[in-house]
Amino acid sequence: GMQINLIAVCERQPVPLSVLQHFFPTAEVHNDVRNLAEGVGWSDQIRKQAHLLKGGFPCPPFSGAGDQLGEEHPDSDGGLLMFEVANQYEIPSLLMENVAQVIEMDKHNTQTGKPGHGVYTLMLQKASALDYWLVRTKMVKHGEVGGCTSRRRVFWIFAKLVTWRLWPSSMCSTQLQNAKKASCIQAILTEAEEVPADHW
């Protein structure tokens, strides 16, 4: 299976930071994602070594346990900032996670005609602008992936199009599959082979 080597973290809360530093003492640490989104905080080595940015962004803007202000919450841009960080540090893939309400609030905004877009729509727009493509969306109960609650969580995989060969077609969104077939990227596809599905 896949082995992940943690080489850098972004965390500002003392308790989770102490846990990360205990288990991953050699990982670079920075405490402000907004700095990272400007390309400041991690060393240039991260640009050469990192292949996946993984994390969850703040959920109070969406969660039933929070204020559910959505895009009006000051921390609602956490997901957008993750794309900026990945782009700044030339990280080709993202694995993102949050509560299911991120998508549900976006649908609600559309149905009620609320001005502007929900955060999920803004995330997709940001991803497209930075050439990250949606590979897969999966909604599961937290307990099904080792969590201690039955709350629903949504996971996303985004990747730069040039890394498409790492993702089997069986995992890919329709959008990405169509892009893989587009004539404008035939030069990329000609020599590449997909990793078999049983690799995952």
Summary of the structure (lengths in Angstrom):
residues: 200
radius of gyration: 17.6
end to end distance: 6.2
largest distance: 50.2
contacts: 549
relative contact order: 0.11
helix: 44%
strand: 18%
